[in-house]
């Protein structure tokens, strides 16, 4: 992680510690969002992180946004913060002025006017639809909302509109925008996995069974070591994709962190036992979000097919050079 990325992550972690409480996380399941957190993020330029300086933003690198998304995931911070960060970047790239408030983000490959399971769609200030022709930003009042929720209990709404307004052309392009959003959701997932590992290690060192800490039992050590392996592998790929978001690296990051999330859910709850399922205990707020985030901005199957497609046409002689160079050439 670069010096700048460390600075941004430290800044966001301080904001989260000062403004986000357990009650705020639980209130999001009742469709109430922590306004103090968002005000602090805006004040510190976090939601405009990827917007160029000459457009009023910070002009940071994608790797810096990856570091921030990890901090948000570790804290189980509610709301479309990652989506807003990506959406403001896309609007700036299209020559549009930033919009105020939180932005839900939807990828609609067929420019449909009916959208399903949109995270925070009914309570965000705006809904930015990314289609093959560019960006669509209807007025929030134009949407018809059918409220729903995801595995974490957070809003996932169905939206419909009579017709989308004309597209705002965006030089970024649909595929690159999707890769960026998918990578930041992967980083958010990694943050929740890292938190689960740290919490499980701490709990195993405190909980006693048969007269000794459960961390001294070999089976517990093996489970925690397996989860730590998932964390290290996922972090390496995600950081590499943050430096160069090629299709192969983003697809590998999404595929690898999905395995890490599965392991975190299993190991975290096995180590904690019944306590981990308690609504009052913080573990479930991370593991339920891991389930909810799994297929955002492309399902696990979608990204694994994309990863396979990057190598399926390679000959025996070409395969290893292509694999070892995956993502190292400039991203398209």
Secondary structure, DSSP 8 states (H G I E B T S, - for coil): --HHHHHHHHHHHHHHHHH--HHHHHHGGGT---HHHHHHHHHTT-TTTTS-GGGTS----HHHHHHHHHHHHHTT--SSHHHHHHHHHHHHHTT----SS-EEEEEETT--SEEEEEETTTTSSEEEEEETTEEE---GGG-EEE--B-TTS-BEEEEE-S-----B--TT-HHHHHHHHHHHHHHHHHHHHHHHHHHHHHHHHH-EETTEEGGGSHHHHHHHHHHHHHHHHHHHHHHHHHH---HHHHHHHHHHHHHHHHHHHHHHHHHHGGGGG-TTSTHHHHHHHHHHHTTTTS-HHHHHHHHHHTTTT--HHHHHHHHHTTTTS---
